[in-house]
Amino acid sequence: AVRAVPLHKLAICFFAGGLFMGLDLAFAVPIVKVLGDSPFKPLLTVPLEELAKCLPVLILLWRGRKFSSFTLGATDILLMGAITGAGFAFVEDAYAHAANHSALNNLSVWLPSSELINGRIVSGHAIWTGLAAATIGLGWLFRHLGKIFLLVSCGLGLVISTTDHLALNYNQTQGALPW
Protein backbone atom coordinates (compact mmCIF):
# COMPACT_ATOMS: atom_id res chain seq x y z
CA ALA A 1 0.00 0.00 0.00
CA VAL A 2 2.43 2.65 -1.22
CA ARG A 3 1.01 5.97 -2.36
CA ALA A 4 2.25 6.56 -5.87
CA VAL A 5 0.45 9.87 -6.44
CA PRO A 6 2.81 12.84 -6.09
CA LEU A 7 1.60 15.94 -4.28
CA HIS A 8 1.64 18.05 -7.44
CA LYS A 9 -0.81 15.62 -9.08
CA LEU A 10 -3.06 15.84 -6.01
CA ALA A 11 -2.91 19.65 -6.25
CA ILE A 12 -3.90 19.40 -9.91
CA CYS A 13 -6.84 17.17 -8.90
CA PHE A 14 -7.96 19.66 -6.24
CA PHE A 15 -7.87 22.63 -8.61
CA ALA A 16 -9.41 20.60 -11.44
CA GLY A 17 -12.30 19.74 -9.11
CA GLY A 18 -12.86 23.44 -8.49
CA LEU A 19 -12.62 24.20 -12.21
CA PHE A 20 -15.10 21.48 -13.09
CA MET A 21 -17.49 22.80 -10.42
CA GLY A 22 -17.50 26.10 -12.29
CA LEU A 23 -18.06 24.33 -15.61
CA ASP A 24 -20.83 22.23 -14.08
CA LEU A 25 -22.46 25.36 -12.71
CA ALA A 26 -22.30 26.97 -16.15
CA PHE A 27 -24.16 23.97 -17.62
CA ALA A 28 -26.57 23.51 -14.72
CA VAL A 29 -27.85 27.09 -14.39
CA PRO A 30 -29.87 26.99 -17.64
CA ILE A 31 -31.24 23.54 -16.72
CA VAL A 32 -32.31 24.75 -13.27
CA LYS A 33 -33.98 27.85 -14.76
CA VAL A 34 -35.94 25.77 -17.25
CA LEU A 35 -37.03 23.11 -14.72
CA GLY A 36 -37.89 25.52 -11.89
CA ASP A 37 -39.31 23.55 -8.96
CA SER A 38 -39.74 20.32 -10.90
CA PRO A 39 -39.07 17.13 -8.93
CA PHE A 40 -37.00 15.92 -11.90
CA LYS A 41 -34.41 18.66 -11.41
CA PRO A 42 -32.15 16.53 -9.13
CA LEU A 43 -32.44 13.62 -11.59
CA LEU A 44 -30.67 15.78 -14.18
CA THR A 45 -28.35 17.96 -12.11
CA VAL A 46 -26.97 15.30 -9.75
CA PRO A 47 -25.67 12.93 -12.47
CA LEU A 48 -24.20 15.98 -14.22
CA GLU A 49 -22.36 16.87 -10.99
CA GLU A 50 -21.07 13.35 -10.49
CA LEU A 51 -19.85 13.14 -14.07
CA ALA A 52 -18.15 16.55 -13.76
CA LYS A 53 -16.33 15.37 -10.61
CA CYS A 54 -15.07 12.16 -12.24
CA LEU A 55 -13.91 13.77 -15.49
CA PRO A 56 -10.64 15.21 -14.08
CA VAL A 57 -9.62 11.77 -12.79
CA LEU A 58 -10.51 10.11 -16.08
CA ILE A 59 -8.67 12.78 -18.08
CA LEU A 60 -5.56 12.35 -15.92
CA LEU A 61 -5.67 8.59 -16.42
CA TRP A 62 -6.22 8.94 -20.17
CA ARG A 63 -3.70 11.72 -20.86
CA GLY A 64 -1.23 10.96 -18.07
CA ARG A 65 2.20 9.62 -18.78
CA LYS A 66 2.16 5.88 -19.32
CA PHE A 67 4.97 5.09 -16.90
CA SER A 68 3.27 7.00 -14.09
CA SER A 69 -0.28 5.85 -14.79
CA PHE A 70 0.74 2.19 -14.74
CA THR A 71 2.02 2.57 -11.17
CA LEU A 72 -1.32 3.83 -9.84
CA GLY A 73 -3.33 1.46 -7.70
CA ALA A 74 -7.03 1.52 -6.85
CA THR A 75 -6.41 3.39 -3.58
CA ASP A 76 -4.31 5.99 -5.41
CA ILE A 77 -7.19 6.68 -7.80
CA LEU A 78 -9.59 6.77 -4.83
CA LEU A 79 -7.35 9.43 -3.27
CA MET A 80 -7.30 11.41 -6.50
CA GLY A 81 -11.10 11.25 -6.65
CA ALA A 82 -11.54 12.34 -3.04
CA ILE A 83 -9.20 15.31 -3.58
CA THR A 84 -11.09 16.25 -6.75
CA GLY A 85 -14.37 16.09 -4.82
CA ALA A 86 -12.87 18.26 -2.08
CA GLY A 87 -11.95 20.91 -4.65
CA PHE A 88 -15.46 20.66 -6.08
CA ALA A 89 -16.97 21.05 -2.58
CA PHE A 90 -14.69 23.98 -1.80
CA VAL A 91 -15.91 25.98 -4.79
CA GLU A 92 -19.54 24.87 -4.41
CA ASP A 93 -19.66 25.83 -0.76
CA ALA A 94 -17.96 29.15 -1.46
CA TYR A 95 -20.57 29.83 -4.15
CA ALA A 96 -23.45 28.84 -1.86
CA HIS A 97 -22.04 30.95 0.96
CA ALA A 98 -21.58 33.97 -1.31
CA ALA A 99 -25.10 33.52 -2.69
CA ASN A 100 -26.60 33.42 0.85
CA HIS A 101 -24.49 36.16 2.44
CA SER A 102 -23.56 39.44 0.88
CA ALA A 103 -20.41 39.76 3.00
CA LEU A 104 -17.99 36.88 3.35
CA ASN A 105 -17.81 37.09 7.13
CA ASN A 106 -17.36 33.46 8.08
CA LEU A 107 -14.59 31.86 6.05
CA SER A 108 -14.53 28.69 8.18
CA VAL A 109 -17.38 27.25 6.12
CA TRP A 110 -15.01 27.03 3.15
CA LEU A 111 -13.10 24.16 4.73
CA PRO A 112 -13.81 21.07 2.59
CA SER A 113 -13.05 18.82 5.55
CA SER A 114 -16.07 20.12 7.46
CA GLU A 115 -18.78 17.53 7.66
CA LEU A 116 -22.01 19.41 8.30
CA ILE A 117 -22.49 23.18 8.19
CA ASN A 118 -25.92 24.81 8.46
CA GLY A 119 -27.69 21.62 7.37
CA ARG A 120 -25.46 21.12 4.30
CA ILE A 121 -23.05 18.21 4.01
CA VAL A 122 -19.84 19.75 2.71
CA SER A 123 -17.70 16.62 2.70
CA GLY A 124 -20.28 14.70 0.67
CA HIS A 125 -18.68 15.57 -2.67
CA ALA A 126 -15.32 14.19 -1.56
CA ILE A 127 -17.02 11.01 -0.33
CA TRP A 128 -19.12 10.51 -3.46
CA THR A 129 -16.22 11.16 -5.81
CA GLY A 130 -14.05 8.85 -3.71
CA LEU A 131 -16.67 6.10 -4.15
CA ALA A 132 -16.83 6.62 -7.90
CA ALA A 133 -13.05 6.84 -8.21
CA ALA A 134 -12.63 3.62 -6.23
CA THR A 135 -14.60 1.72 -8.85
CA ILE A 136 -12.63 3.47 -11.58
CA GLY A 137 -9.47 2.32 -9.77
CA LEU A 138 -10.71 -1.27 -9.68
CA GLY A 139 -11.47 -1.10 -13.39
CA TRP A 140 -8.01 0.40 -13.97
CA LEU A 141 -6.44 -2.58 -12.21
CA PHE A 142 -8.23 -5.01 -14.51
CA ARG A 143 -7.93 -3.00 -17.75
CA HIS A 144 -5.80 -5.78 -19.22
CA LEU A 145 -8.98 -7.88 -19.40
CA GLY A 146 -10.48 -5.41 -21.86
CA LYS A 147 -11.71 -1.87 -22.05
CA ILE A 148 -15.29 -2.99 -21.51
CA PHE A 149 -14.42 -3.86 -17.92
CA LEU A 150 -13.13 -0.31 -17.37
CA LEU A 151 -16.29 1.19 -18.91
CA VAL A 152 -18.56 -1.01 -16.77
CA SER A 153 -16.70 -0.13 -13.60
CA CYS A 154 -16.80 3.61 -14.43
CA GLY A 155 -20.52 3.37 -15.06
CA LEU A 156 -21.02 1.43 -11.84
CA GLY A 157 -19.12 4.08 -9.88
CA LEU A 158 -21.24 6.85 -11.34
CA VAL A 159 -24.44 4.94 -10.52
CA ILE A 160 -23.34 4.31 -6.92
CA SER A 161 -22.31 7.92 -6.26
CA THR A 162 -25.37 9.34 -8.03
CA THR A 163 -27.72 7.09 -6.07
CA ASP A 164 -26.14 8.08 -2.77
CA HIS A 165 -26.21 11.78 -3.72
CA LEU A 166 -29.86 11.56 -4.80
CA ALA A 167 -30.77 9.74 -1.60
CA LEU A 168 -29.39 12.61 0.43
CA ASN A 169 -31.08 15.27 -1.74
CA TYR A 170 -34.48 13.58 -1.48
CA ASN A 171 -34.18 12.93 2.27
CA GLN A 172 -33.58 16.43 3.62
CA THR A 173 -35.39 15.88 6.90
CA GLN A 174 -33.84 17.29 10.05
CA GLY A 175 -33.78 13.87 11.72
CA ALA A 176 -31.94 12.15 8.86
CA LEU A 177 -28.87 14.42 8.69
CA PRO A 178 -27.60 13.86 12.26
CA TRP A 179 -28.25 10.13 11.88
C-alpha positions as CSV (number, residue, x, y, z in Angstrom):
1,A,0.0,0.0,0.0
2,V,2.4,2.7,-1.2
3,R,1.0,6.0,-2.4
4,A,2.3,6.6,-5.9
5,V,0.5,9.9,-6.4
6,P,2.8,12.8,-6.1
7,L,1.6,15.9,-4.3
8,H,1.6,18.0,-7.4
9,K,-0.8,15.6,-9.1
10,L,-3.1,15.8,-6.0
11,A,-2.9,19.6,-6.2
12,I,-3.9,19.4,-9.9
13,C,-6.8,17.2,-8.9
14,F,-8.0,19.7,-6.2
15,F,-7.9,22.6,-8.6
16,A,-9.4,20.6,-11.4
17,G,-12.3,19.7,-9.1
18,G,-12.9,23.4,-8.5
19,L,-12.6,24.2,-12.2
20,F,-15.1,21.5,-13.1
21,M,-17.5,22.8,-10.4
22,G,-17.5,26.1,-12.3
23,L,-18.1,24.3,-15.6
24,D,-20.8,22.2,-14.1
25,L,-22.5,25.4,-12.7
26,A,-22.3,27.0,-16.2
27,F,-24.2,24.0,-17.6
28,A,-26.6,23.5,-14.7
29,V,-27.9,27.1,-14.4
30,P,-29.9,27.0,-17.6
31,I,-31.2,23.5,-16.7
32,V,-32.3,24.7,-13.3
33,K,-34.0,27.8,-14.8
34,V,-35.9,25.8,-17.2
35,L,-37.0,23.1,-14.7
36,G,-37.9,25.5,-11.9
37,D,-39.3,23.5,-9.0
38,S,-39.7,20.3,-10.9
39,P,-39.1,17.1,-8.9
40,F,-37.0,15.9,-11.9
41,K,-34.4,18.7,-11.4
42,P,-32.2,16.5,-9.1
43,L,-32.4,13.6,-11.6
44,L,-30.7,15.8,-14.2
45,T,-28.4,18.0,-12.1
46,V,-27.0,15.3,-9.8
47,P,-25.7,12.9,-12.5
48,L,-24.2,16.0,-14.2
49,E,-22.4,16.9,-11.0
50,E,-21.1,13.4,-10.5
51,L,-19.9,13.1,-14.1
52,A,-18.2,16.5,-13.8
53,K,-16.3,15.4,-10.6
54,C,-15.1,12.2,-12.2
55,L,-13.9,13.8,-15.5
56,P,-10.6,15.2,-14.1
57,V,-9.6,11.8,-12.8
58,L,-10.5,10.1,-16.1
59,I,-8.7,12.8,-18.1
60,L,-5.6,12.4,-15.9
61,L,-5.7,8.6,-16.4
62,W,-6.2,8.9,-20.2
63,R,-3.7,11.7,-20.9
64,G,-1.2,11.0,-18.1
65,R,2.2,9.6,-18.8
66,K,2.2,5.9,-19.3
67,F,5.0,5.1,-16.9
68,S,3.3,7.0,-14.1
69,S,-0.3,5.9,-14.8
70,F,0.7,2.2,-14.7
71,T,2.0,2.6,-11.2
72,L,-1.3,3.8,-9.8
73,G,-3.3,1.5,-7.7
74,A,-7.0,1.5,-6.9
75,T,-6.4,3.4,-3.6
76,D,-4.3,6.0,-5.4
77,I,-7.2,6.7,-7.8
78,L,-9.6,6.8,-4.8
79,L,-7.4,9.4,-3.3
80,M,-7.3,11.4,-6.5
81,G,-11.1,11.3,-6.6
82,A,-11.5,12.3,-3.0
83,I,-9.2,15.3,-3.6
84,T,-11.1,16.2,-6.8
85,G,-14.4,16.1,-4.8
86,A,-12.9,18.3,-2.1
87,G,-11.9,20.9,-4.7
88,F,-15.5,20.7,-6.1
89,A,-17.0,21.0,-2.6
90,F,-14.7,24.0,-1.8
91,V,-15.9,26.0,-4.8
92,E,-19.5,24.9,-4.4
93,D,-19.7,25.8,-0.8
94,A,-18.0,29.1,-1.5
95,Y,-20.6,29.8,-4.1
96,A,-23.5,28.8,-1.9
97,H,-22.0,31.0,1.0
98,A,-21.6,34.0,-1.3
99,A,-25.1,33.5,-2.7
100,N,-26.6,33.4,0.8
101,H,-24.5,36.2,2.4
102,S,-23.6,39.4,0.9
103,A,-20.4,39.8,3.0
104,L,-18.0,36.9,3.3
105,N,-17.8,37.1,7.1
106,N,-17.4,33.5,8.1
107,L,-14.6,31.9,6.0
108,S,-14.5,28.7,8.2
109,V,-17.4,27.2,6.1
110,W,-15.0,27.0,3.2
111,L,-13.1,24.2,4.7
112,P,-13.8,21.1,2.6
113,S,-13.0,18.8,5.6
114,S,-16.1,20.1,7.5
115,E,-18.8,17.5,7.7
116,L,-22.0,19.4,8.3
117,I,-22.5,23.2,8.2
118,N,-25.9,24.8,8.5
119,G,-27.7,21.6,7.4
120,R,-25.5,21.1,4.3
121,I,-23.1,18.2,4.0
122,V,-19.8,19.8,2.7
123,S,-17.7,16.6,2.7
124,G,-20.3,14.7,0.7
125,H,-18.7,15.6,-2.7
126,A,-15.3,14.2,-1.6
127,I,-17.0,11.0,-0.3
128,W,-19.1,10.5,-3.5
129,T,-16.2,11.2,-5.8
130,G,-14.1,8.8,-3.7
131,L,-16.7,6.1,-4.1
132,A,-16.8,6.6,-7.9
133,A,-13.0,6.8,-8.2
134,A,-12.6,3.6,-6.2
135,T,-14.6,1.7,-8.8
136,I,-12.6,3.5,-11.6
137,G,-9.5,2.3,-9.8
138,L,-10.7,-1.3,-9.7
139,G,-11.5,-1.1,-13.4
140,W,-8.0,0.4,-14.0
141,L,-6.4,-2.6,-12.2
142,F,-8.2,-5.0,-14.5
143,R,-7.9,-3.0,-17.7
144,H,-5.8,-5.8,-19.2
145,L,-9.0,-7.9,-19.4
146,G,-10.5,-5.4,-21.9
147,K,-11.7,-1.9,-22.0
148,I,-15.3,-3.0,-21.5
149,F,-14.4,-3.9,-17.9
150,L,-13.1,-0.3,-17.4
151,L,-16.3,1.2,-18.9
152,V,-18.6,-1.0,-16.8
153,S,-16.7,-0.1,-13.6
154,C,-16.8,3.6,-14.4
155,G,-20.5,3.4,-15.1
156,L,-21.0,1.4,-11.8
157,G,-19.1,4.1,-9.9
158,L,-21.2,6.8,-11.3
159,V,-24.4,4.9,-10.5
160,I,-23.3,4.3,-6.9
161,S,-22.3,7.9,-6.3
162,T,-25.4,9.3,-8.0
163,T,-27.7,7.1,-6.1
164,D,-26.1,8.1,-2.8
165,H,-26.2,11.8,-3.7
166,L,-29.9,11.6,-4.8
167,A,-30.8,9.7,-1.6
168,L,-29.4,12.6,0.4
169,N,-31.1,15.3,-1.7
170,Y,-34.5,13.6,-1.5
171,N,-34.2,12.9,2.3
172,Q,-33.6,16.4,3.6
173,T,-35.4,15.9,6.9
174,Q,-33.8,17.3,10.0
175,G,-33.8,13.9,11.7
176,A,-31.9,12.2,8.9
177,L,-28.9,14.4,8.7
178,P,-27.6,13.9,12.3
179,W,-28.2,10.1,11.9
